[in-house]
């Protein structure tokens, strides 16, 4: 599992909530989405789908590279992402335009609000 979020406190809270609900045994956090891409893209290009995390949580509002740019970079690999990973936008944004924009990425599994709540995590466990 990957957590891609530049906000250290938010990432920590997400990790803590996921750990409390036993969501994943192993996870990796990235404060820089570019570094997450550096890990993911070679795996996608070399069809090493078994090494791609089952679940990815992605924040939208980050400096340097935002979540939209990250999604655009993955768009070429949409079928592979969709077949091997559940990619969720996890954001504090309540902007309806963000929700609509996210719907254009057919490889997204969902649009979630921060902070993650126990019930949301339990629902995600049934999908993972």
N, CA, C and O atoms as a MOPAC input file, in Angstrom:
PM7 MOZYME 1SCF
protein

 N      0.84300 1    -1.17400 1     0.00000 1
 C      0.00000 1     0.00000 1     0.00000 1
 C      0.88800 1     1.23700 1     0.00000 1
 O      1.91100 1     1.28400 1     0.68300 1
 N      0.48000 1     2.23900 1    -0.77800 1
 C      1.16200 1     3.52900 1    -0.80200 1
 C      0.23400 1     4.59700 1    -0.23200 1
 O     -0.97400 1     4.58800 1    -0.46800 1
 N      0.83000 1     5.51500 1     0.52300 1
 C      0.15000 1     6.73300 1     0.94400 1
 C      0.97500 1     7.87600 1     0.37400 1
 O      2.14300 1     8.04400 1     0.72700 1
 N      0.37100 1     8.65600 1    -0.50200 1
 C      1.07800 1     9.76000 1    -1.15000 1
 C      0.44400 1    11.05000 1    -0.66900 1
 O     -0.65100 1    11.41800 1    -1.09600 1
 N      1.14500 1    11.73100 1     0.22700 1
 C      0.61000 1    12.93200 1     0.86700 1
 C      1.78000 1    13.74500 1     1.40900 1
 O      2.59800 1    13.23000 1     2.17000 1
 N      1.85700 1    14.99400 1     1.02500 1
 C      2.96800 1    15.84600 1     1.46700 1
 C      2.82700 1    16.31400 1     2.91300 1
 O      3.81000 1    16.72700 1     3.53000 1
 N      1.61800 1    16.25300 1     3.45400 1
 C      1.37200 1    16.72000 1     4.81300 1
 C      1.70500 1    15.59300 1     5.79600 1
 O      1.01400 1    14.57600 1     5.85000 1
 N      2.75900 1    15.79200 1     6.55700 1
 C      3.25400 1    14.76000 1     7.46700 1
 C      2.20300 1    14.35000 1     8.50100 1
 O      2.04700 1    13.16300 1     8.78900 1
 N      1.48900 1    15.31700 1     9.05500 1
 C      0.47700 1    15.02300 1    10.06700 1
 C     -0.66800 1    14.22300 1     9.45300 1
 O     -1.12200 1    13.23700 1    10.03300 1
 N     -1.12600 1    14.64300 1     8.29900 1
 C     -2.21200 1    13.94100 1     7.62300 1
 C     -1.81200 1    12.51100 1     7.27300 1
 O     -2.59300 1    11.57800 1     7.46200 1
 N     -0.60000 1    12.34500 1     6.76600 1
 C     -0.12000 1    11.00500 1     6.42500 1
 C     -0.02400 1    10.13600 1     7.67200 1
 O     -0.38300 1     8.95900 1     7.64000 1
 N      0.45500 1    10.70900 1     8.76400 1
 C      0.55300 1     9.96900 1    10.02100 1
 C     -0.82700 1     9.52700 1    10.49600 1
 O     -1.00100 1     8.38100 1    10.91100 1
 N     -1.80700 1    10.42400 1    10.43800 1
 C     -3.16900 1    10.07600 1    10.85800 1
 C     -3.77000 1     8.98200 1     9.97200 1
 O     -4.45100 1     8.08000 1    10.46000 1
 N     -3.51300 1     9.07100 1     8.68700 1
 C     -4.00300 1     8.03700 1     7.77100 1
 C     -3.37100 1     6.69600 1     8.11200 1
 O     -4.06000 1     5.67900 1     8.18800 1
 N     -2.06000 1     6.69800 1     8.31700 1
 C     -1.35800 1     5.46500 1     8.67900 1
 C     -1.90000 1     4.89000 1     9.98600 1
 O     -2.11000 1     3.68200 1    10.09600 1
 N     -2.12400 1     5.74500 1    10.96200 1
 C     -2.60800 1     5.29000 1    12.26500 1
 C     -4.00600 1     4.68400 1    12.15000 1
 O     -4.27800 1     3.63600 1    12.73500 1
 N     -4.88100 1     5.33200 1    11.40700 1
 C     -6.23600 1     4.80100 1    11.23200 1
 C     -6.21600 1     3.47100 1    10.49300 1
 O     -6.93800 1     2.54600 1    10.86300 1
 N     -5.40500 1     3.36700 1     9.46400 1
 C     -5.31900 1     2.12300 1     8.70700 1
 C     -4.74000 1     1.00200 1     9.56800 1
 O     -5.18900 1    -0.14200 1     9.48900 1
 N     -3.74600 1     1.33200 1    10.38600 1
 C     -3.15100 1     0.33400 1    11.28200 1
 C     -4.16200 1    -0.13300 1    12.32200 1
 O     -4.24500 1    -1.32600 1    12.61500 1
 N     -4.92100 1     0.78600 1    12.87500 1
 C     -5.93200 1     0.44800 1    13.87700 1
 C     -6.94600 1    -0.54300 1    13.31800 1
 O     -7.40400 1    -1.44000 1    14.02500 1
 N     -7.28900 1    -0.37600 1    12.05400 1
 C     -8.27900 1    -1.24700 1    11.41400 1
 C     -7.63700 1    -2.45000 1    10.70600 1
 O     -8.32000 1    -3.20100 1    10.01000 1
 N     -6.32100 1    -2.62800 1    10.89000 1
 C     -5.58400 1    -3.75500 1    10.28100 1
 C     -5.80400 1    -3.80200 1     8.76700 1
 O     -6.06400 1    -4.85800 1     8.19100 1
 N     -5.69300 1    -2.64100 1     8.15000 1
 C     -5.96400 1    -2.53000 1     6.72100 1
 C     -4.86300 1    -3.16300 1     5.86700 1
 O     -5.14500 1    -3.80100 1     4.85200 1
 N     -3.62400 1    -2.98400 1     6.28000 1
 C     -2.51300 1    -3.52800 1     5.49700 1
 C     -1.37400 1    -3.93900 1     6.41500 1
 O     -1.17500 1    -3.36000 1     7.48400 1
 N     -0.64100 1    -4.93500 1     5.98500 1
 C      0.52700 1    -5.36800 1     6.75500 1
 C      1.73400 1    -4.48400 1     6.46700 1
 O      2.56700 1    -4.22400 1     7.33500 1
 N      1.79600 1    -4.03500 1     5.22100 1
 C      2.96000 1    -3.26100 1     4.79100 1
 C      2.48900 1    -2.04000 1     4.01200 1
 O      1.61100 1    -2.13200 1     3.15400 1
 N      3.08700 1    -0.89900 1     4.32500 1
 C      2.75700 1     0.28900 1     3.56000 1
 C      3.99300 1     1.17900 1     3.46700 1
 O      4.92500 1     1.09900 1     4.26700 1
 N      3.94600 1     2.01800 1     2.46100 1
 C      5.03300 1     2.96200 1     2.24200 1
 C      4.41500 1     4.33400 1     2.02700 1
 O      3.46300 1     4.48800 1     1.26200 1
 N      4.96900 1     5.32800 1     2.71200 1
 C      4.47800 1     6.69600 1     2.57100 1
 C      5.45200 1     7.51300 1     1.74300 1
 O      6.66900 1     7.37700 1     1.86500 1
 N      4.89200 1     8.35900 1     0.90200 1
 C      5.67800 1     9.26400 1     0.07100 1
 C      5.19500 1    10.68500 1     0.32900 1
 O      4.00000 1    10.96500 1     0.23600 1
 N      6.10800 1    11.56600 1     0.64700 1
 C      5.77300 1    12.98700 1     0.79600 1
 C      5.86500 1    13.69000 1    -0.55800 1
 O      5.32300 1    14.78000 1    -0.74300 1
 N      6.54900 1    13.05800 1    -1.48700 1
 C      6.75100 1    13.59600 1    -2.82200 1
 C      6.14400 1    12.63200 1    -3.84500 1
 O      6.62500 1    11.50700 1    -3.98000 1
 N      5.11200 1    13.04300 1    -4.55900 1
 C      4.49200 1    12.14200 1    -5.53800 1
 C      5.43800 1    11.73200 1    -6.66500 1
 O      5.28600 1    10.65900 1    -7.24900 1
 N      6.41200 1    12.58600 1    -6.96800 1
 C      7.39000 1    12.23800 1    -7.99600 1
 C      8.18400 1    10.99500 1    -7.62500 1
 O      8.50000 1    10.17600 1    -8.48800 1
 N      8.50500 1    10.85500 1    -6.35200 1
 C      9.23400 1     9.66900 1    -5.89600 1
 C      8.35100 1     8.42100 1    -5.97700 1
 O      8.83300 1     7.33400 1    -6.29400 1
 N      7.07600 1     8.58300 1    -5.69300 1
 C      6.15700 1     7.45600 1    -5.83700 1
 C      6.07500 1     7.01300 1    -7.30500 1
 O      6.04400 1     5.81900 1    -7.60000 1
 N      6.04100 1     7.98300 1    -8.21100 1
 C      6.03500 1     7.65500 1    -9.64600 1
 C      7.30700 1     6.93200 1   -10.04500 1
 O      7.26900 1     6.00200 1   -10.85000 1
 N      8.44300 1     7.35500 1    -9.48100 1
 C      9.71100 1     6.70100 1    -9.78700 1
 C      9.68500 1     5.22800 1    -9.38800 1
 O     10.37400 1     4.40700 1    -9.99500 1
 N      8.90600 1     4.89700 1    -8.38700 1
 C      8.75400 1     3.50000 1    -7.97600 1
 C      7.73600 1     2.76400 1    -8.84600 1
 O      7.95400 1     1.61400 1    -9.22900 1
 N      6.63700 1     3.42400 1    -9.15000 1
 C      5.53100 1     2.77300 1    -9.86400 1
 C      5.76100 1     2.59400 1   -11.36100 1
 O      5.49900 1     1.52000 1   -11.90300 1
 N      6.24400 1     3.62400 1   -12.02400 1
 C      6.33300 1     3.57300 1   -13.48700 1
 C      7.19200 1     2.42100 1   -14.01300 1
 O      6.76800 1     1.73900 1   -14.94600 1
 N      8.37100 1     2.17900 1   -13.45800 1
 C      9.14100 1     1.02900 1   -13.96300 1
 C      8.40100 1    -0.30100 1   -13.79000 1
 O      8.48600 1    -1.17300 1   -14.65400 1
 N      7.68500 1    -0.45600 1   -12.69300 1
 C      6.92300 1    -1.68400 1   -12.47700 1
 C      5.83200 1    -1.83500 1   -13.52000 1
 O      5.59300 1    -2.93300 1   -14.02300 1
 N      5.17000 1    -0.73100 1   -13.84600 1
 C      4.12700 1    -0.75400 1   -14.86300 1
 C      4.70700 1    -1.00800 1   -16.25200 1
 O      4.13700 1    -1.76900 1   -17.03400 1
 N      5.82200 1    -0.38200 1   -16.55800 1
 C      6.44000 1    -0.52300 1   -17.87300 1
 C      6.99500 1    -1.92500 1   -18.09000 1
 O      7.03200 1    -2.41900 1   -19.21600 1
 N      7.42400 1    -2.55500 1   -17.01200 1
 C      8.00500 1    -3.90100 1   -17.11800 1
 C      6.99100 1    -4.99500 1   -16.79200 1
 O      7.35500 1    -6.16200 1   -16.64200 1
 N      5.71800 1    -4.61200 1   -16.68300 1
 C      4.62900 1    -5.54300 1   -16.37900 1
 C      4.88100 1    -6.37200 1   -15.12100 1
 O      4.56400 1    -7.56000 1   -15.07400 1
 N      5.44600 1    -5.74200 1   -14.12300 1
 C      5.66300 1    -6.41100 1   -12.83900 1
 C      4.50200 1    -6.05200 1   -11.90600 1
 O      4.68900 1    -5.44400 1   -10.85200 1
 N      3.32600 1    -6.44000 1   -12.32000 1
 C      2.10700 1    -6.05600 1   -11.61000 1
 C      2.04200 1    -6.63800 1   -10.20300 1
 O      1.41100 1    -6.05400 1    -9.32200 1
 N      2.67600 1    -7.75900 1    -9.98700 1
 C      2.65900 1    -8.36600 1    -8.65700 1
 C      3.41300 1    -7.52600 1    -7.62400 1
 O      3.25400 1    -7.73300 1    -6.42100 1
 N      4.23200 1    -6.58200 1    -8.08800 1
 C      4.98400 1    -5.70900 1    -7.18100 1
 C      4.29100 1    -4.36500 1    -6.93500 1
 O      4.73700 1    -3.57300 1    -6.10600 1
 N      3.21600 1    -4.12200 1    -7.65000 1
 C      2.48100 1    -2.86300 1    -7.50800 1
 C      1.58100 1    -2.97500 1    -6.27700 1
 O      0.93500 1    -4.00400 1    -6.07800 1
 N      1.53100 1    -1.93200 1    -5.45400 1
 C      0.69300 1    -2.02000 1    -4.25100 1
 C     -0.77700 1    -2.24300 1    -4.58200 1
 O     -1.29600 1    -1.72900 1    -5.57400 1
 N     -1.43400 1    -3.02100 1    -3.72700 1
 C     -2.85600 1    -3.31100 1    -3.91900 1
 C     -3.71000 1    -2.06500 1    -3.78300 1
 O     -4.73400 1    -1.92700 1    -4.45200 1
 N     -3.28400 1    -1.15800 1    -2.91300 1
 C     -4.05100 1     0.05500 1    -2.64300 1
 C     -3.10700 1     1.25500 1    -2.63000 1
 O     -2.00300 1     1.18600 1    -2.09000 1
 N     -3.55900 1     2.35600 1    -3.23500 1
 C     -2.81100 1     3.61700 1    -3.23900 1
 C     -3.76900 1     4.72200 1    -2.81900 1
 O     -4.85600 1     4.86500 1    -3.37800 1
 N     -3.35000 1     5.50500 1    -1.82100 1
 C     -4.09700 1     6.69000 1    -1.39900 1
 C     -3.31200 1     7.90800 1    -1.87000 1
 O     -2.12000 1     8.02900 1    -1.58600 1
 N     -3.97000 1     8.80200 1    -2.58100 1
 C     -3.31900 1     9.94800 1    -3.20300 1
 C     -3.98500 1    11.24800 1    -2.79800 1
 O     -5.18500 1    11.43200 1    -2.99900 1
 N     -3.19800 1    12.15000 1    -2.22500 1
 C     -3.68000 1    13.49900 1    -1.93800 1
 C     -3.68300 1    14.29000 1    -3.24800 1
 O     -2.93700 1    13.96200 1    -4.17000 1
 N     -4.50200 1    15.31000 1    -3.33200 1
 C     -4.55400 1    16.14000 1    -4.53300 1
 C     -3.67600 1    17.37900 1    -4.44300 1
 O     -2.95100 1    17.70400 1    -5.38400 1
 N     -3.74100 1    18.06300 1    -3.32200 1
 C     -3.07600 1    19.35800 1    -3.19400 1
 C     -1.69500 1    19.20800 1    -2.57800 1
 O     -1.53800 1    19.11000 1    -1.36100 1
 N     -0.70100 1    19.19300 1    -3.45500 1
 C      0.69100 1    19.07000 1    -3.02400 1
 C      1.54300 1    20.00100 1    -3.88100 1
 O      1.21200 1    20.26600 1    -5.03700 1
 N      2.63700 1    20.49600 1    -3.31200 1
 C      3.52900 1    21.35300 1    -4.10100 1
 C      4.37200 1    20.51300 1    -5.06400 1
 O      4.39900 1    19.28600 1    -4.96900 1
 N      5.03300 1    21.16000 1    -5.95500 1
 C      5.90000 1    20.52600 1    -6.96500 1
 C      5.08200 1    19.71300 1    -7.96800 1
 O      5.03200 1    20.05700 1    -9.14900 1
 N      4.45600 1    18.66000 1    -7.51600 1
 C      3.58400 1    17.84800 1    -8.36300 1
 C      2.31100 1    17.59300 1    -7.57600 1
 O      2.35500 1    17.05600 1    -6.47000 1
 N      1.18500 1    17.97600 1    -8.14100 1
 C     -0.05900 1    17.72800 1    -7.42000 1
 C     -0.64600 1    16.37500 1    -7.83300 1
 O     -0.11700 1    15.70000 1    -8.71600 1
 N     -1.72900 1    16.00000 1    -7.18900 1
 C     -2.35500 1    14.71600 1    -7.47100 1
 C     -2.84500 1    14.58800 1    -8.90200 1
 O     -2.82800 1    13.49800 1    -9.47500 1
 N     -3.28300 1    15.70300 1    -9.48200 1
 C     -3.76100 1    15.66800 1   -10.87100 1
 C     -2.61600 1    15.32400 1   -11.82000 1
 O     -2.79100 1    14.53400 1   -12.74800 1
 N     -1.46900 1    15.90500 1   -11.59100 1
 C     -0.30000 1    15.60400 1   -12.43400 1
 C      0.11600 1    14.14100 1   -12.27100 1
 O      0.50700 1    13.48200 1   -13.23400 1
 N      0.02400 1    13.65300 1   -11.04500 1
 C      0.32700 1    12.25400 1   -10.77400 1
 C     -0.62700 1    11.35200 1   -11.56600 1
 O     -0.19300 1    10.39700 1   -12.21100 1
 N     -1.91300 1    11.65800 1   -11.51300 1
 C     -2.90100 1    10.87300 1   -12.24800 1
 C     -2.66600 1    10.94400 1   -13.75100 1
 O     -2.79400 1     9.93900 1   -14.45100 1
 N     -2.32500 1    12.12300 1   -14.24400 1
 C     -2.03300 1    12.27300 1   -15.67100 1
 C     -0.85500 1    11.39900 1   -16.07800 1
 O     -0.87400 1    10.78100 1   -17.14300 1
 N      0.17200 1    11.34600 1   -15.23100 1
 C      1.35400 1    10.53400 1   -15.52400 1
 C      1.01800 1     9.04200 1   -15.55500 1
 O      1.65700 1     8.27600 1   -16.27600 1
 N      0.02900 1     8.63600 1   -14.78400 1
 C     -0.37700 1     7.22800 1   -14.76100 1
 C     -1.39900 1     6.88000 1   -15.83400 1
 O     -1.66000 1     5.70200 1   -16.07400 1
 N     -1.97300 1     7.86800 1   -16.47200 1
 C     -3.05800 1     7.63300 1   -17.43500 1
 C     -2.68300 1     6.66600 1   -18.54900 1
 O     -3.52100 1     5.88700 1   -19.00200 1
 N     -1.43600 1     6.71100 1   -18.98900 1
 C     -0.99700 1     5.79200 1   -20.04500 1
 C     -1.07100 1     4.34000 1   -19.59000 1
 O     -1.13900 1     3.42800 1   -20.41500 1
 N     -1.05700 1     4.13300 1   -18.30600 1
 C     -1.06200 1     2.78300 1   -17.73700 1
 C     -2.38900 1     2.46100 1   -17.04800 1
 O     -2.45200 1     1.58600 1   -16.18400 1
 N     -3.43300 1     3.16700 1   -17.43200 1
 C     -4.73600 1     3.01800 1   -16.76900 1
 C     -5.21200 1     1.56500 1   -16.69700 1
 O     -5.64400 1     1.13700 1   -15.62700 1
 N     -5.15400 1     0.78500 1   -17.78600 1
 C     -5.63700 1    -0.60300 1   -17.68900 1
 C     -4.85400 1    -1.43100 1   -16.66200 1
 O     -5.43500 1    -2.22800 1   -15.92500 1
 N     -3.55200 1    -1.23900 1   -16.62300 1
 C     -2.73300 1    -1.99000 1   -15.67000 1
 C     -3.04000 1    -1.58900 1   -14.23800 1
 O     -3.18100 1    -2.44400 1   -13.36400 1
 N     -3.14400 1    -0.28200 1   -14.00000 1
 C     -3.46300 1     0.20500 1   -12.65000 1
 C     -4.81500 1    -0.34900 1   -12.21500 1
 O     -4.97300 1    -0.83000 1   -11.09300 1
 N     -5.77000 1    -0.27500 1   -13.10800 1
 C     -7.13000 1    -0.70300 1   -12.78200 1
 C     -7.19000 1    -2.19900 1   -12.47600 1
 O     -7.99400 1    -2.63500 1   -11.65100 1
 N     -6.35100 1    -2.97500 1   -13.13200 1
 C     -6.40700 1    -4.42300 1   -12.94300 1
 C     -5.65400 1    -4.91400 1   -11.70500 1
 O     -5.92200 1    -6.01100 1   -11.21500 1
 N     -4.71700 1    -4.11300 1   -11.19600 1
 C     -3.89700 1    -4.64500 1   -10.10100 1
 C     -3.91200 1    -3.79700 1    -8.83400 1
 O     -3.34200 1    -4.20600 1    -7.82300 1
 N     -4.54200 1    -2.63800 1    -8.86000 1
 C     -4.48200 1    -1.75100 1    -7.70700 1
 C     -5.77800 1    -0.95500 1    -7.56100 1
 O     -6.44700 1    -0.63700 1    -8.54400 1
 N     -6.10900 1    -0.64800 1    -6.32100 1
 C     -7.22000 1     0.26300 1    -6.05100 1
 C     -6.61300 1     1.61600 1    -5.70900 1
 O     -5.97100 1     1.77000 1    -4.67100 1
 N     -6.81500 1     2.58000 1    -6.57000 1
 C     -6.24300 1     3.91900 1    -6.40200 1
 C     -7.34900 1     4.86900 1    -5.96300 1
 O     -8.32900 1     5.08300 1    -6.67500 1
 N     -7.16600 1     5.43500 1    -4.76800 1
 C     -8.14900 1     6.34800 1    -4.19600 1
 C     -7.55300 1     7.73700 1    -4.05000 1
 O     -6.42100 1     7.89000 1    -3.59000 1
 N     -8.31500 1     8.74600 1    -4.44000 1
 C     -7.97200 1    10.11200 1    -4.07500 1
 C     -8.40600 1    10.26100 1    -2.62500 1
 O     -9.54300 1     9.94900 1    -2.27300 1
 N     -7.49700 1    10.73700 1    -1.79200 1
 C     -7.79100 1    10.99000 1    -0.37100 1
 C     -7.43600 1    12.44600 1    -0.11400 1
 O     -6.26000 1    12.80200 1    -0.03500 1
 N     -8.44900 1    13.27800 1     0.01300 1
 C     -8.22200 1    14.71200 1     0.04500 1
 C     -9.11600 1    15.41400 1     1.06100 1
 O    -10.14500 1    14.89000 1     1.48700 1
 N     -8.69600 1    16.59200 1     1.42500 1
 C     -9.53000 1    17.43300 1     2.28800 1
 C    -10.42400 1    18.33500 1     1.44200 1
 O    -11.24800 1    19.07600 1     1.97900 1
 N    -10.26500 1    18.27600 1     0.13400 1
 C    -11.07100 1    19.09900 1    -0.77300 1
 C    -12.53200 1    18.67500 1    -0.72600 1
 O    -12.85200 1    17.48700 1    -0.77500 1
 N    -13.39400 1    19.64800 1    -0.63200 1
 C    -14.83100 1    19.39900 1    -0.71200 1
 C    -15.40200 1    20.07100 1    -1.96400 1
 O    -16.61500 1    20.22300 1    -2.10500 1
 N    -14.51400 1    20.46300 1    -2.85600 1
 C    -14.90000 1    21.14100 1    -4.08700 1
 C    -15.54800 1    20.14700 1    -5.05100 1
 O    -14.93700 1    19.15000 1    -5.43600 1
 N    -16.77700 1    20.42800 1    -5.43000 1
 C    -17.51300 1    19.56600 1    -6.34900 1
 C    -16.76800 1    19.40300 1    -7.67700 1
 O    -16.84500 1    18.34900 1    -8.30700 1
 N    -16.05600 1    20.43500 1    -8.09500 1
 C    -15.30500 1    20.36500 1    -9.34800 1
 C    -14.19100 1    19.32800 1    -9.26900 1
 O    -13.86700 1    18.68400 1   -10.26700 1
 N    -13.60700 1    19.16700 1    -8.09300 1
 C    -12.58100 1    18.13800 1    -7.92000 1
 C    -13.18900 1    16.74300 1    -8.06100 1
 O    -12.58800 1    15.85800 1    -8.67100 1
 N    -14.36500 1    16.55300 1    -7.50300 1
 C    -15.04400 1    15.26000 1    -7.60500 1
 C    -15.34400 1    14.96700 1    -9.07500 1
 O    -15.09800 1    13.85900 1    -9.55200 1
 N    -15.86400 1    15.94000 1    -9.77500 1
 C    -16.18600 1    15.76900 1   -11.21000 1
 C    -14.92100 1    15.50500 1   -12.02100 1
 O    -14.90600 1    14.64300 1   -12.90100 1
 N    -13.88100 1    16.23800 1   -11.72500 1
 C    -12.62600 1    16.05700 1   -12.45300 1
 C    -12.06300 1    14.65700 1   -12.20300 1
 O    -11.54800 1    14.02600 1   -13.12600 1
 N    -12.15400 1    14.17600 1   -10.98800 1
 C    -11.64800 1    12.84500 1   -10.64200 1
 C    -12.38800 1    11.75200 1   -11.40700 1
 O    -11.80500 1    10.71800 1   -11.73300 1
 N    -13.65100 1    11.97200 1   -11.69100 1
 C    -14.44500 1    10.97500 1   -12.40600 1
 C    -13.94300 1    10.73500 1   -13.82700 1
 O    -14.29000 1     9.72800 1   -14.44400 1
 N    -13.14300 1    11.63500 1   -14.34300 1
 C    -12.59300 1    11.48300 1   -15.69500 1
 C    -11.49100 1    10.42700 1   -15.74300 1
 O    -11.12400 1     9.95900 1   -16.82000 1
 N    -10.97100 1    10.05900 1   -14.59400 1
 C     -9.91900 1     9.03800 1   -14.52000 1
 C    -10.58700 1     7.70500 1   -14.20300 1
 O    -10.88600 1     7.40600 1   -13.04700 1
 N    -10.81500 1     6.91200 1   -15.24100 1
 C    -11.57900 1     5.67700 1   -15.04300 1
 C    -10.84100 1     4.61900 1   -14.22700 1
 O    -11.42900 1     3.61100 1   -13.83600 1
 N     -9.57000 1     4.84600 1   -13.97300 1
 C     -8.81700 1     3.88500 1   -13.16900 1
 C     -8.84100 1     4.21900 1   -11.67800 1
 O     -8.25300 1     3.49900 1   -10.87100 1
 N     -9.51400 1     5.30000 1   -11.31200 1
 C     -9.67600 1     5.63200 1    -9.89000 1
 C    -10.75000 1     4.74700 1    -9.27400 1
 O    -11.81100 1     4.53700 1    -9.86300 1
 N    -10.46600 1     4.23900 1    -8.09600 1
 C    -11.43700 1     3.40000 1    -7.38600 1
 C    -12.41300 1     4.24300 1    -6.58100 1
 O    -13.50400 1     3.77900 1    -6.24700 1
 N    -12.03000 1     5.49000 1    -6.26200 1
 C    -12.92200 1     6.32900 1    -5.49200 1
 C    -12.30800 1     7.63800 1    -5.06300 1
 O    -11.11200 1     7.87600 1    -5.23000 1
 N    -13.15200 1     8.47800 1    -4.50900 1
 C    -12.78700 1     9.82300 1    -4.04000 1
 C    -13.16700 1     9.86800 1    -2.56900 1
 O    -14.35100 1     9.84500 1    -2.23400 1
 N    -12.17700 1     9.93200 1    -1.68700 1
 C    -12.40300 1     9.87000 1    -0.24000 1
 C    -12.01700 1    11.17700 1     0.43000 1
 O    -11.13000 1    11.90000 1    -0.02200 1
 N    -12.71400 1    11.45400 1     1.52200 1
 C    -12.45000 1    12.66500 1     2.30300 1
 C    -11.51700 1    12.35800 1     3.47800 1
 O    -11.61700 1    11.31500 1     4.12300 1
 N    -10.61200 1    13.30200 1     3.73000 1
 C     -9.77400 1    13.23100 1     4.92600 1
 C    -10.55900 1    13.81000 1     6.08500 1
 O    -11.39300 1    14.69100 1     5.87200 1
 N    -10.33400 1    13.36600 1     7.25700 1
 C     -9.54700 1    12.17700 1     7.61000 1
 C    -10.37600 1    10.92200 1     7.36800 1
 O    -11.60600 1    10.95300 1     7.39100 1
 N     -9.66700 1     9.80900 1     7.13400 1
 C    -10.36300 1     8.53600 1     6.97700 1
 C    -11.07600 1     8.17200 1     8.27100 1
 O    -10.54100 1     8.35800 1     9.36400 1
 N    -12.26200 1     7.66200 1     8.13300 1
 C    -13.02200 1     7.22800 1     9.30100 1
 C    -13.07900 1     5.70700 1     9.33000 1
 O    -12.90600 1     5.04700 1     8.30500 1
 N    -13.32100 1     5.16200 1    10.51100 1
 C    -13.35000 1     3.71000 1    10.69100 1
 C    -14.31600 1     3.03500 1     9.72200 1
 O    -13.97500 1     2.02500 1     9.10800 1
 N    -15.49900 1     3.57800 1     9.58500 1
 C    -16.50300 1     2.97700 1     8.70100 1
 C    -16.03600 1     2.96400 1     7.24600 1
 O    -16.26000 1     1.98800 1     6.53000 1
 N    -15.39100 1     4.04100 1     6.81200 1
 C    -14.85900 1     4.09800 1     5.44600 1
 C    -13.81000 1     3.02500 1     5.24700 1
 O    -13.80300 1     2.33900 1     4.22400 1
 N    -12.92500 1     2.87600 1     6.21600 1
 C    -11.87200 1     1.86200 1     6.11000 1
 C    -12.47600 1     0.46600 1     6.05900 1
 O    -12.03800 1    -0.37200 1     5.27100 1
 N    -13.46000 1     0.21700 1     6.87900 1
 C    -14.11500 1    -1.09800 1     6.86200 1
 C    -14.75900 1    -1.37000 1     5.50400 1
 O    -14.70300 1    -2.49100 1     5.00000 1
 N    -15.36500 1    -0.35100 1     4.92000 1
 C    -15.95000 1    -0.51500 1     3.57400 1
 C    -14.87600 1    -0.80500 1     2.54500 1
 O    -15.08500 1    -1.61200 1     1.63800 1
 N    -13.72600 1    -0.15600 1     2.67600 1
 C    -12.62300 1    -0.37800 1     1.74300 1
 C    -12.06200 1    -1.79300 1     1.88600 1
 O    -11.65400 1    -2.40700 1     0.90000 1
 N    -12.04400 1    -2.30200 1     3.10800 1
 C    -11.54200 1    -3.66000 1     3.34500 1
 C    -12.34400 1    -4.68900 1     2.54500 1
 O    -11.79300 1    -5.69600 1     2.09900 1
 N    -13.61200 1    -4.44400 1     2.36800 1
 C    -14.44800 1    -5.37700 1     1.61100 1
 C    -14.13800 1    -5.32400 1     0.11900 1
 O    -14.40300 1    -6.28700 1    -0.60100 1
 N    -13.58100 1    -4.20900 1    -0.35300 1
 C    -13.24000 1    -4.05500 1    -1.76300 1
 C    -11.83500 1    -4.56100 1    -2.07800 1
 O    -11.55600 1    -5.02300 1    -3.18500 1
 N    -10.94800 1    -4.46200 1    -1.07100 1
 C     -9.51900 1    -4.79600 1    -1.31500 1
 C     -9.30400 1    -6.28100 1    -1.48500 1
 O     -8.17300 1    -6.72100 1    -1.69400 1

